[in-house]
């Protein structure tokens, strides 16, 4: 049941929602304290009037976010981190080509994202935007060479997981 107030609808008689100005707040208080509210509840539709200060303030995440790409990137980083947590024991317990190539891809992607964040933050605040483009080009080149080198190592040698096992046995 809704009770009529001077500023619109109120779900409970003791709540004054919404109070947009001093006049409507005083009107709501007088209406609240009167016996009419408790004896005869009225149902009315709230007006579509929008207070100028309230209309210009948007705090929802959709209106604050420029795009959804940053959120998806963060989710992807967390997914790769969780995947690495499972791949490391799997590579130790059952070494093979599937785990070696999966490790090569996830380690390269994880390192690429981390170095990209560190480099872009440092370069932006210290050197400006032009050096960021050069650093990103170098980072993509480094990541591509790292992935190609790990895949070549997996194909022509014993693989990442067996190599780590041999290093641990020393």
CNS distance restraints for C-alpha pairs under 8 A (distance, minus, plus):
assign (resid   1 and name CA) (resid  11 and name CA) 6.76 0.50 0.50
assign (resid   1 and name CA) (resid  12 and name CA) 7.95 0.50 0.50
assign (resid   1 and name CA) (resid  41 and name CA) 7.55 0.50 0.50
assign (resid   1 and name CA) (resid  43 and name CA) 7.51 0.50 0.50
assign (resid   2 and name CA) (resid   9 and name CA) 6.28 0.50 0.50
assign (resid   2 and name CA) (resid  10 and name CA) 5.75 0.50 0.50
assign (resid   2 and name CA) (resid  11 and name CA) 4.92 0.50 0.50
assign (resid   2 and name CA) (resid  12 and name CA) 6.84 0.50 0.50
assign (resid   2 and name CA) (resid  41 and name CA) 7.00 0.50 0.50
assign (resid   2 and name CA) (resid  42 and name CA) 6.81 0.50 0.50
assign (resid   2 and name CA) (resid  43 and name CA) 5.65 0.50 0.50
assign (resid   2 and name CA) (resid  44 and name CA) 7.87 0.50 0.50
assign (resid   3 and name CA) (resid   9 and name CA) 6.09 0.50 0.50
assign (resid   3 and name CA) (resid  10 and name CA) 5.39 0.50 0.50
assign (resid   3 and name CA) (resid  11 and name CA) 6.46 0.50 0.50
assign (resid   3 and name CA) (resid  12 and name CA) 6.91 0.50 0.50
assign (resid   3 and name CA) (resid  13 and name CA) 6.38 0.50 0.50
assign (resid   3 and name CA) (resid  37 and name CA) 6.79 0.50 0.50
assign (resid   3 and name CA) (resid  41 and name CA) 5.43 0.50 0.50
assign (resid   3 and name CA) (resid  42 and name CA) 5.45 0.50 0.50
assign (resid   3 and name CA) (resid  43 and name CA) 6.15 0.50 0.50
assign (resid   3 and name CA) (resid  44 and name CA) 7.92 0.50 0.50
assign (resid   4 and name CA) (resid   8 and name CA) 6.29 0.50 0.50
assign (resid   4 and name CA) (resid   9 and name CA) 5.34 0.50 0.50
assign (resid   4 and name CA) (resid  10 and name CA) 6.42 0.50 0.50
assign (resid   4 and name CA) (resid  37 and name CA) 7.92 0.50 0.50
assign (resid   4 and name CA) (resid  41 and name CA) 7.35 0.50 0.50
assign (resid   4 and name CA) (resid  42 and name CA) 5.65 0.50 0.50
assign (resid   4 and name CA) (resid  43 and name CA) 6.30 0.50 0.50
assign (resid   4 and name CA) (resid  44 and name CA) 6.32 0.50 0.50
assign (resid   5 and name CA) (resid   9 and name CA) 6.01 0.50 0.50
assign (resid   5 and name CA) (resid  10 and name CA) 6.57 0.50 0.50
assign (resid   5 and name CA) (resid  16 and name CA) 7.75 0.50 0.50
assign (resid   5 and name CA) (resid  27 and name CA) 7.48 0.50 0.50
assign (resid   5 and name CA) (resid  28 and name CA) 5.31 0.50 0.50
assign (resid   5 and name CA) (resid  31 and name CA) 6.62 0.50 0.50
assign (resid   5 and name CA) (resid  32 and name CA) 7.83 0.50 0.50
assign (resid   6 and name CA) (resid  24 and name CA) 5.53 0.50 0.50
assign (resid   6 and name CA) (resid  25 and name CA) 7.75 0.50 0.50
assign (resid   6 and name CA) (resid  27 and name CA) 5.72 0.50 0.50
assign (resid   6 and name CA) (resid  28 and name CA) 5.47 0.50 0.50
assign (resid   6 and name CA) (resid  31 and name CA) 7.81 0.50 0.50
assign (resid   7 and name CA) (resid  17 and name CA) 7.55 0.50 0.50
assign (resid   7 and name CA) (resid  18 and name CA) 6.31 0.50 0.50
assign (resid   7 and name CA) (resid  19 and name CA) 6.23 0.50 0.50
assign (resid   7 and name CA) (resid  20 and name CA) 7.35 0.50 0.50
assign (resid   7 and name CA) (resid  24 and name CA) 5.68 0.50 0.50
assign (resid   7 and name CA) (resid  25 and name CA) 7.82 0.50 0.50
assign (resid   7 and name CA) (resid  28 and name CA) 7.32 0.50 0.50
assign (resid   7 and name CA) (resid  46 and name CA) 7.69 0.50 0.50
assign (resid   8 and name CA) (resid  17 and name CA) 7.62 0.50 0.50
assign (resid   8 and name CA) (resid  18 and name CA) 7.09 0.50 0.50
assign (resid   8 and name CA) (resid  44 and name CA) 7.64 0.50 0.50
assign (resid   8 and name CA) (resid  45 and name CA) 7.05 0.50 0.50
assign (resid   8 and name CA) (resid  46 and name CA) 4.52 0.50 0.50
assign (resid   8 and name CA) (resid  47 and name CA) 6.62 0.50 0.50
assign (resid   9 and name CA) (resid  17 and name CA) 7.10 0.50 0.50
assign (resid   9 and name CA) (resid  18 and name CA) 7.91 0.50 0.50
assign (resid   9 and name CA) (resid  43 and name CA) 7.89 0.50 0.50
assign (resid   9 and name CA) (resid  44 and name CA) 6.90 0.50 0.50
assign (resid   9 and name CA) (resid  45 and name CA) 6.96 0.50 0.50
assign (resid   9 and name CA) (resid  46 and name CA) 5.78 0.50 0.50
assign (resid  10 and name CA) (resid  15 and name CA) 6.49 0.50 0.50
assign (resid  10 and name CA) (resid  16 and name CA) 6.40 0.50 0.50
assign (resid  10 and name CA) (resid  17 and name CA) 5.58 0.50 0.50
assign (resid  10 and name CA) (resid  18 and name CA) 7.73 0.50 0.50
assign (resid  11 and name CA) (resid  15 and name CA) 7.22 0.50 0.50
assign (resid  13 and name CA) (resid  32 and name CA) 6.36 0.50 0.50
assign (resid  13 and name CA) (resid  37 and name CA) 7.22 0.50 0.50
assign (resid  13 and name CA) (resid  38 and name CA) 7.96 0.50 0.50
assign (resid  14 and name CA) (resid  32 and name CA) 7.06 0.50 0.50
assign (resid  16 and name CA) (resid  25 and name CA) 7.41 0.50 0.50
assign (resid  16 and name CA) (resid  28 and name CA) 6.56 0.50 0.50
assign (resid  16 and name CA) (resid  29 and name CA) 7.77 0.50 0.50
assign (resid  19 and name CA) (resid  24 and name CA) 6.06 0.50 0.50
assign (resid  19 and name CA) (resid  25 and name CA) 5.33 0.50 0.50
assign (resid  19 and name CA) (resid  28 and name CA) 8.00 0.50 0.50
assign (resid  20 and name CA) (resid  24 and name CA) 6.75 0.50 0.50
assign (resid  20 and name CA) (resid  25 and name CA) 7.38 0.50 0.50
assign (resid  20 and name CA) (resid  51 and name CA) 6.98 0.50 0.50
assign (resid  21 and name CA) (resid  25 and name CA) 6.27 0.50 0.50
assign (resid  22 and name CA) (resid  26 and name CA) 6.16 0.50 0.50
assign (resid  23 and name CA) (resid  27 and name CA) 6.17 0.50 0.50
assign (resid  24 and name CA) (resid  28 and name CA) 5.91 0.50 0.50
assign (resid  25 and name CA) (resid  29 and name CA) 6.16 0.50 0.50
assign (resid  26 and name CA) (resid  30 and name CA) 6.24 0.50 0.50
assign (resid  27 and name CA) (resid  31 and name CA) 6.09 0.50 0.50
assign (resid  28 and name CA) (resid  32 and name CA) 5.86 0.50 0.50
assign (resid  29 and name CA) (resid  33 and name CA) 6.08 0.50 0.50
assign (resid  30 and name CA) (resid  34 and name CA) 6.19 0.50 0.50
assign (resid  31 and name CA) (resid  36 and name CA) 7.62 0.50 0.50
assign (resid  31 and name CA) (resid  37 and name CA) 6.84 0.50 0.50
assign (resid  32 and name CA) (resid  37 and name CA) 6.35 0.50 0.50
assign (resid  33 and name CA) (resid  37 and name CA) 7.90 0.50 0.50
assign (resid  34 and name CA) (resid  38 and name CA) 7.94 0.50 0.50
assign (resid  35 and name CA) (resid  39 and name CA) 6.33 0.50 0.50
assign (resid  36 and name CA) (resid  40 and name CA) 5.52 0.50 0.50
assign (resid  36 and name CA) (resid  41 and name CA) 7.47 0.50 0.50
assign (resid  37 and name CA) (resid  41 and name CA) 5.58 0.50 0.50
assign (resid  37 and name CA) (resid  42 and name CA) 7.92 0.50 0.50
assign (resid  50 and name CA) (resid  54 and name CA) 6.88 0.50 0.50
assign (resid  50 and name CA) (resid  55 and name CA) 6.04 0.50 0.50
assign (resid  51 and name CA) (resid  55 and name CA) 6.09 0.50 0.50
assign (resid  52 and name CA) (resid  56 and name CA) 6.63 0.50 0.50
assign (resid  53 and name CA) (resid  57 and name CA) 6.83 0.50 0.50
assign (resid  58 and name CA) (resid  63 and name CA) 6.70 0.50 0.50
assign (resid  58 and name CA) (resid  64 and name CA) 7.67 0.50 0.50
assign (resid  59 and name CA) (resid  63 and name CA) 7.05 0.50 0.50
assign (resid  59 and name CA) (resid  64 and name CA) 6.74 0.50 0.50
assign (resid  60 and name CA) (resid  64 and name CA) 6.44 0.50 0.50
assign (resid  61 and name CA) (resid  65 and name CA) 5.87 0.50 0.50
assign (resid  68 and name CA) (resid  72 and name CA) 6.27 0.50 0.50
assign (resid  69 and name CA) (resid  73 and name CA) 5.98 0.50 0.50
assign (resid  70 and name CA) (resid  74 and name CA) 6.19 0.50 0.50
assign (resid  71 and name CA) (resid  75 and name CA) 6.21 0.50 0.50
assign (resid  72 and name CA) (resid  76 and name CA) 6.05 0.50 0.50
assign (resid  73 and name CA) (resid  77 and name CA) 6.20 0.50 0.50
assign (resid  74 and name CA) (resid  78 and name CA) 6.34 0.50 0.50
assign (resid  75 and name CA) (resid  79 and name CA) 6.15 0.50 0.50
assign (resid  76 and name CA) (resid  80 and name CA) 6.16 0.50 0.50
assign (resid  77 and name CA) (resid  81 and name CA) 6.19 0.50 0.50
assign (resid  77 and name CA) (resid 110 and name CA) 7.25 0.50 0.50
assign (resid  77 and name CA) (resid 113 and name CA) 7.71 0.50 0.50
assign (resid  78 and name CA) (resid  82 and name CA) 6.20 0.50 0.50
assign (resid  79 and name CA) (resid  83 and name CA) 6.04 0.50 0.50
assign (resid  80 and name CA) (resid  84 and name CA) 6.09 0.50 0.50
assign (resid  80 and name CA) (resid 106 and name CA) 6.47 0.50 0.50
assign (resid  80 and name CA) (resid 110 and name CA) 6.83 0.50 0.50
assign (resid  81 and name CA) (resid  85 and name CA) 6.38 0.50 0.50
assign (resid  81 and name CA) (resid 110 and name CA) 7.44 0.50 0.50
assign (resid  82 and name CA) (resid  86 and name CA) 6.60 0.50 0.50
assign (resid  83 and name CA) (resid  87 and name CA) 6.05 0.50 0.50
assign (resid  83 and name CA) (resid 106 and name CA) 7.86 0.50 0.50
assign (resid  84 and name CA) (resid  88 and name CA) 6.04 0.50 0.50
assign (resid  84 and name CA) (resid 103 and name CA) 7.54 0.50 0.50
assign (resid  84 and name CA) (resid 106 and name CA) 6.84 0.50 0.50
assign (resid  84 and name CA) (resid 107 and name CA) 7.71 0.50 0.50
assign (resid  85 and name CA) (resid  89 and name CA) 7.44 0.50 0.50
assign (resid  86 and name CA) (resid  90 and name CA) 6.35 0.50 0.50
assign (resid  87 and name CA) (resid  91 and name CA) 5.88 0.50 0.50
assign (resid  87 and name CA) (resid  99 and name CA) 6.97 0.50 0.50
assign (resid  87 and name CA) (resid 102 and name CA) 7.76 0.50 0.50
assign (resid  87 and name CA) (resid 103 and name CA) 6.86 0.50 0.50
assign (resid  88 and name CA) (resid  92 and name CA) 6.43 0.50 0.50
assign (resid  88 and name CA) (resid 103 and name CA) 7.87 0.50 0.50
assign (resid  89 and name CA) (resid  93 and name CA) 6.06 0.50 0.50
assign (resid  90 and name CA) (resid  94 and name CA) 5.79 0.50 0.50
assign (resid  90 and name CA) (resid  95 and name CA) 7.32 0.50 0.50
assign (resid  90 and name CA) (resid  99 and name CA) 7.18 0.50 0.50
assign (resid  91 and name CA) (resid  95 and name CA) 4.81 0.50 0.50
assign (resid  91 and name CA) (resid  96 and name CA) 7.39 0.50 0.50
assign (resid  91 and name CA) (resid  99 and name CA) 5.53 0.50 0.50
assign (resid  91 and name CA) (resid 100 and name CA) 7.10 0.50 0.50
assign (resid  91 and name CA) (resid 161 and name CA) 5.45 0.50 0.50
assign (resid  92 and name CA) (resid 161 and name CA) 6.26 0.50 0.50
assign (resid  92 and name CA) (resid 162 and name CA) 7.94 0.50 0.50
assign (resid  92 and name CA) (resid 165 and name CA) 7.25 0.50 0.50
assign (resid  94 and name CA) (resid  99 and name CA) 7.97 0.50 0.50
assign (resid  95 and name CA) (resid  99 and name CA) 6.38 0.50 0.50
assign (resid  95 and name CA) (resid 100 and name CA) 7.23 0.50 0.50
assign (resid  95 and name CA) (resid 161 and name CA) 5.62 0.50 0.50
assign (resid  95 and name CA) (resid 162 and name CA) 6.42 0.50 0.50
assign (resid  96 and name CA) (resid 100 and name CA) 6.11 0.50 0.50
assign (resid  96 and name CA) (resid 159 and name CA) 7.58 0.50 0.50
assign (resid  96 and name CA) (resid 161 and name CA) 7.48 0.50 0.50
assign (resid  97 and name CA) (resid 101 and name CA) 6.03 0.50 0.50
assign (resid  97 and name CA) (resid 154 and name CA) 7.17 0.50 0.50
assign (resid  97 and name CA) (resid 159 and name CA) 7.21 0.50 0.50
assign (resid  98 and name CA) (resid 102 and name CA) 6.09 0.50 0.50
assign (resid  99 and name CA) (resid 103 and name CA) 5.93 0.50 0.50
assign (resid  99 and name CA) (resid 161 and name CA) 7.65 0.50 0.50
assign (resid 100 and name CA) (resid 104 and name CA) 6.17 0.50 0.50
assign (resid 100 and name CA) (resid 154 and name CA) 6.53 0.50 0.50
assign (resid 100 and name CA) (resid 159 and name CA) 5.97 0.50 0.50
assign (resid 100 and name CA) (resid 160 and name CA) 5.54 0.50 0.50
assign (resid 100 and name CA) (resid 161 and name CA) 6.16 0.50 0.50
assign (resid 101 and name CA) (resid 105 and name CA) 6.22 0.50 0.50
assign (resid 101 and name CA) (resid 151 and name CA) 6.58 0.50 0.50
assign (resid 101 and name CA) (resid 154 and name CA) 7.08 0.50 0.50
assign (resid 102 and name CA) (resid 106 and name CA) 6.12 0.50 0.50
assign (resid 103 and name CA) (resid 107 and name CA) 5.70 0.50 0.50
assign (resid 103 and name CA) (resid 160 and name CA) 7.71 0.50 0.50
assign (resid 104 and name CA) (resid 108 and name CA) 6.05 0.50 0.50
assign (resid 104 and name CA) (resid 147 and name CA) 6.25 0.50 0.50
assign (resid 104 and name CA) (resid 150 and name CA) 5.78 0.50 0.50
assign (resid 104 and name CA) (resid 151 and name CA) 6.70 0.50 0.50
assign (resid 104 and name CA) (resid 160 and name CA) 7.88 0.50 0.50
assign (resid 105 and name CA) (resid 109 and name CA) 6.10 0.50 0.50
assign (resid 105 and name CA) (resid 147 and name CA) 6.64 0.50 0.50
assign (resid 106 and name CA) (resid 110 and name CA) 5.86 0.50 0.50
assign (resid 107 and name CA) (resid 111 and name CA) 5.99 0.50 0.50
assign (resid 108 and name CA) (resid 112 and name CA) 5.96 0.50 0.50
assign (resid 108 and name CA) (resid 143 and name CA) 6.23 0.50 0.50
assign (resid 108 and name CA) (resid 146 and name CA) 6.68 0.50 0.50
assign (resid 108 and name CA) (resid 147 and name CA) 5.96 0.50 0.50
assign (resid 109 and name CA) (resid 113 and name CA) 6.21 0.50 0.50
assign (resid 109 and name CA) (resid 143 and name CA) 7.69 0.50 0.50
assign (resid 110 and name CA) (resid 114 and name CA) 6.21 0.50 0.50
assign (resid 111 and name CA) (resid 115 and name CA) 5.94 0.50 0.50
assign (resid 111 and name CA) (resid 143 and name CA) 7.93 0.50 0.50
assign (resid 112 and name CA) (resid 116 and name CA) 5.90 0.50 0.50
assign (resid 112 and name CA) (resid 139 and name CA) 7.04 0.50 0.50
assign (resid 112 and name CA) (resid 140 and name CA) 7.66 0.50 0.50
assign (resid 112 and name CA) (resid 143 and name CA) 6.03 0.50 0.50
assign (resid 113 and name CA) (resid 117 and name CA) 6.23 0.50 0.50
assign (resid 114 and name CA) (resid 118 and name CA) 6.29 0.50 0.50
assign (resid 115 and name CA) (resid 119 and name CA) 5.82 0.50 0.50
assign (resid 115 and name CA) (resid 139 and name CA) 7.66 0.50 0.50
assign (resid 116 and name CA) (resid 120 and name CA) 5.85 0.50 0.50
assign (resid 116 and name CA) (resid 136 and name CA) 7.07 0.50 0.50
assign (resid 116 and name CA) (resid 139 and name CA) 7.05 0.50 0.50
assign (resid 117 and name CA) (resid 121 and name CA) 6.10 0.50 0.50
assign (resid 118 and name CA) (resid 122 and name CA) 6.12 0.50 0.50
assign (resid 119 and name CA) (resid 123 and name CA) 5.79 0.50 0.50
assign (resid 119 and name CA) (resid 132 and name CA) 7.70 0.50 0.50
assign (resid 119 and name CA) (resid 135 and name CA) 7.31 0.50 0.50
assign (resid 120 and name CA) (resid 124 and name CA) 5.74 0.50 0.50
assign (resid 120 and name CA) (resid 132 and name CA) 6.03 0.50 0.50
assign (resid 120 and name CA) (resid 135 and name CA) 7.94 0.50 0.50
assign (resid 121 and name CA) (resid 125 and name CA) 6.31 0.50 0.50
assign (resid 122 and name CA) (resid 126 and name CA) 5.98 0.50 0.50
assign (resid 122 and name CA) (resid 127 and name CA) 7.86 0.50 0.50
assign (resid 123 and name CA) (resid 127 and name CA) 5.02 0.50 0.50
assign (resid 123 and name CA) (resid 128 and name CA) 6.13 0.50 0.50
assign (resid 123 and name CA) (resid 129 and name CA) 7.41 0.50 0.50
assign (resid 123 and name CA) (resid 131 and name CA) 6.69 0.50 0.50
assign (resid 123 and name CA) (resid 132 and name CA) 6.02 0.50 0.50
assign (resid 124 and name CA) (resid 128 and name CA) 4.71 0.50 0.50
assign (resid 124 and name CA) (resid 129 and name CA) 5.74 0.50 0.50
assign (resid 124 and name CA) (resid 131 and name CA) 8.00 0.50 0.50
assign (resid 124 and name CA) (resid 132 and name CA) 6.73 0.50 0.50
assign (resid 127 and name CA) (resid 131 and name CA) 6.51 0.50 0.50
assign (resid 128 and name CA) (resid 132 and name CA) 7.13 0.50 0.50
assign (resid 129 and name CA) (resid 133 and name CA) 7.04 0.50 0.50
assign (resid 130 and name CA) (resid 134 and name CA) 7.03 0.50 0.50
assign (resid 131 and name CA) (resid 135 and name CA) 6.07 0.50 0.50
assign (resid 132 and name CA) (resid 136 and name CA) 5.99 0.50 0.50
assign (resid 133 and name CA) (resid 137 and name CA) 6.25 0.50 0.50
assign (resid 134 and name CA) (resid 138 and name CA) 6.27 0.50 0.50
assign (resid 135 and name CA) (resid 139 and name CA) 6.00 0.50 0.50
assign (resid 136 and name CA) (resid 140 and name CA) 6.14 0.50 0.50
assign (resid 137 and name CA) (resid 141 and name CA) 6.26 0.50 0.50
assign (resid 138 and name CA) (resid 142 and name CA) 6.05 0.50 0.50
assign (resid 139 and name CA) (resid 143 and name CA) 6.03 0.50 0.50
assign (resid 140 and name CA) (resid 144 and name CA) 6.06 0.50 0.50
assign (resid 141 and name CA) (resid 145 and name CA) 6.17 0.50 0.50
assign (resid 142 and name CA) (resid 146 and name CA) 6.03 0.50 0.50
assign (resid 143 and name CA) (resid 147 and name CA) 6.13 0.50 0.50
assign (resid 144 and name CA) (resid 148 and name CA) 6.09 0.50 0.50
assign (resid 145 and name CA) (resid 149 and name CA) 5.91 0.50 0.50
assign (resid 146 and name CA) (resid 150 and name CA) 6.13 0.50 0.50
assign (resid 147 and name CA) (resid 151 and name CA) 6.11 0.50 0.50
assign (resid 148 and name CA) (resid 152 and name CA) 6.03 0.50 0.50
assign (resid 149 and name CA) (resid 153 and name CA) 6.04 0.50 0.50
assign (resid 150 and name CA) (resid 154 and name CA) 6.09 0.50 0.50
assign (resid 150 and name CA) (resid 160 and name CA) 7.74 0.50 0.50
assign (resid 151 and name CA) (resid 155 and name CA) 6.12 0.50 0.50
assign (resid 152 and name CA) (resid 156 and name CA) 5.94 0.50 0.50
assign (resid 152 and name CA) (resid 157 and name CA) 7.91 0.50 0.50
assign (resid 153 and name CA) (resid 157 and name CA) 5.31 0.50 0.50
assign (resid 153 and name CA) (resid 158 and name CA) 7.46 0.50 0.50
assign (resid 153 and name CA) (resid 159 and name CA) 6.11 0.50 0.50
assign (resid 153 and name CA) (resid 160 and name CA) 7.60 0.50 0.50
assign (resid 154 and name CA) (resid 158 and name CA) 6.25 0.50 0.50
assign (resid 154 and name CA) (resid 159 and name CA) 4.04 0.50 0.50
assign (resid 154 and name CA) (resid 160 and name CA) 6.41 0.50 0.50
assign (resid 155 and name CA) (resid 159 and name CA) 7.13 0.50 0.50
assign (resid 158 and name CA) (resid 162 and name CA) 6.07 0.50 0.50
assign (resid 158 and name CA) (resid 163 and name CA) 6.57 0.50 0.50
assign (resid 159 and name CA) (resid 163 and name CA) 6.13 0.50 0.50
assign (resid 160 and name CA) (resid 164 and name CA) 6.24 0.50 0.50
assign (resid 161 and name CA) (resid 165 and name CA) 6.26 0.50 0.50
assign (resid 162 and name CA) (resid 166 and name CA) 6.11 0.50 0.50
assign (resid 163 and name CA) (resid 167 and name CA) 6.19 0.50 0.50
assign (resid 164 and name CA) (resid 168 and name CA) 6.20 0.50 0.50
assign (resid 165 and name CA) (resid 169 and name CA) 6.30 0.50 0.50
assign (resid 166 and name CA) (resid 170 and name CA) 6.73 0.50 0.50
